[in-house]
Amino acid sequence: MNASAVRELSSMFAPPRMNLRSAARLDSPYGDDRFTSRGINHRSVDDVTRADLDFYPWCFSYMDFPSLLFYFYPVASYYESDNSLECINPFLYSLAPHIPSSSSSLNPVAQSAINSGLRWVRNSCRSQPADFDACPILLSAIGIGDTKSGEPGDARESPS
């Protein structure tokens, strides 16, 4: 797995158009700031902390594709070190509708980094696996499973 390629991809979209707090505000009931009290200043991928991801785990569905790509490296990196990262599935569910339609507008290096990042997350599954089976589009993007039947393939595919 080439984590540096995913880091470079995420860094291309810094700072995000919509950060975790902005996205969570769209989801908070009647603009209730109790659910968005944690301040965010994500200017680079190095600014994203595990605590930020833990505080705003469900907000990714409100983000645009470039903002999701910004958060790809931090989410994958924290997930690799601890599979209990709560935001992994919401992140994948939010990313899936953009693959392959939105990713096709990216250059081949960026497309390859997305696929490498998806393999990285898939191969990092240990104690609490990410729910790739609910995202057949992502499985197809990394060449796992039968794209016609939607059946997932081997849980541990080697990265290319």
C-alpha positions in Angstrom: 0.0 0.0 0.0 1.3 3.4 -0.9 0.0 5.7 1.9 2.1 8.5 0.5 0.0 8.5 -2.7 -3.2 8.8 -0.7 -1.6 11.6 1.5 -0.7 13.5 -1.7 -4.2 13.1 -3.0 -5.8 14.4 0.2 -3.3 17.2 0.3 -4.3 18.3 -3.2 -7.8 19.2 -1.8 -6.6 21.2 1.3 -8.2 23.0 2.9 -11.5 21.2 2.4 -14.4 23.2 1.0 -16.5 21.8 3.8 -14.9 20.6 7.0 -16.4 18.2 9.6 -18.0 20.9 11.7 -19.6 22.6 8.7 -21.0 19.3 7.5 -22.3 18.5 11.0 -24.1 21.8 11.2 -26.1 20.8 8.2 -27.2 17.7 10.1 -27.8 19.3 13.5 -31.4 19.6 14.5 -32.5 23.2 14.0 -29.0 24.4 13.9 -28.4 23.3 17.5 -24.8 24.2 18.2 -24.5 21.6 21.0 -23.8 19.0 18.3 -21.2 21.2 16.6 -19.3 22.6 19.6 -15.9 21.3 18.6 -13.9 23.9 16.7 -12.2 22.8 13.5 -9.3 24.4 11.6 -8.3 21.8 9.1 -5.8 23.6 6.7 -3.8 20.4 6.0 -4.2 16.7 6.6 -1.9 17.0 9.6 -4.5 19.2 11.3 -7.1 16.4 11.4 -7.1 14.6 14.8 -8.6 11.4 15.9 -10.7 13.4 18.4 -12.1 15.5 15.5 -13.2 12.3 13.6 -14.6 10.8 16.8 -16.6 14.0 17.6 -18.1 14.3 14.0 -18.4 10.7 12.8 -21.6 10.9 10.8 -21.2 14.1 8.8 -19.5 12.9 5.6 -22.7 12.5 3.7 -23.0 16.3 3.6 -19.6 16.7 2.0 -18.8 17.2 -1.7 -16.3 14.9 -3.4 -13.2 17.1 -3.0 -13.8 17.5 0.7 -14.2 13.7 1.1 -10.9 13.3 -0.7 -9.3 15.7 1.7 -10.4 13.5 4.6 -9.5 10.2 2.9 -5.9 10.1 4.2 -6.6 11.0 7.8 -9.6 8.5 8.0 -7.6 5.7 6.4 -4.5 6.4 8.5 -6.5 6.4 11.8 -8.4 3.3 10.7 -5.2 1.4 10.0 -4.0 2.1 13.5 -7.3 1.4 15.2 -10.2 -0.4 13.6 -12.7 0.9 16.1 -12.7 4.3 14.2 -16.5 5.0 14.2 -16.5 7.2 11.1 -15.1 4.6 8.7 -18.4 3.2 7.5 -20.1 6.7 7.1 -17.0 7.8 5.2 -17.2 4.8 2.8 -20.9 5.1 2.4 -20.5 8.8 1.5 -17.6 8.1 -0.9 -19.2 5.3 -2.8 -21.7 7.3 -4.8 -18.8 9.4 -6.2 -17.0 6.3 -7.5 -16.5 6.0 -10.5 -18.5 9.0 -11.8 -16.7 11.9 -10.0 -13.4 10.1 -9.9 -13.3 9.8 -13.7 -12.8 13.6 -13.8 -9.5 13.2 -11.9 -6.1 12.5 -13.5 -4.9 8.9 -13.7 -2.5 9.4 -10.8 -5.4 10.6 -8.5 -7.6 7.8 -9.6 -4.9 5.3 -8.8 -4.4 6.9 -5.4 -8.2 6.5 -4.7 -8.0 2.8 -5.6 -4.8 2.4 -3.5 -6.5 4.1 -0.6 -9.5 1.8 -0.8 -7.3 -1.2 -0.8 -5.4 0.2 2.1 -8.6 0.5 4.1 -9.8 -2.9 3.0 -6.5 -4.6 4.0 -6.4 -2.7 7.3 -9.6 -4.6 8.5 -8.7 -6.6 11.6 -11.0 -6.5 14.6 -13.8 -4.4 13.3 -13.9 -4.5 9.5 -15.1 -1.6 7.4 -18.4 -2.5 5.7 -17.2 -2.8 2.2 -19.8 -5.5 1.5 -22.4 -2.7 1.6 -20.5 -0.7 -1.0 -20.3 -2.9 -4.1 -19.2 0.1 -6.1 -16.1 0.4 -4.0 -15.4 -3.3 -4.3 -15.7 -3.1 -8.0 -13.4 -0.1 -8.1 -10.6 -2.1 -6.5 -11.3 -5.2 -8.6 -12.8 -7.3 -5.8 -15.8 -9.5 -6.5 -18.0 -10.2 -9.5 -19.2 -6.8 -10.7 -22.2 -8.4 -12.4 -23.5 -10.3 -9.4 -22.2 -7.9 -6.7 -20.7 -10.8 -4.8 -17.6 -9.7 -2.8 -14.3 -11.5 -3.4 -11.5 -12.3 -1.0 -11.4 -10.0 2.0 -7.6 -9.4 1.6 -6.7 -8.4 -1.9 -3.1 -7.4 -2.5 -2.7 -3.7 -3.5 -1.5 -2.8 -6.9 
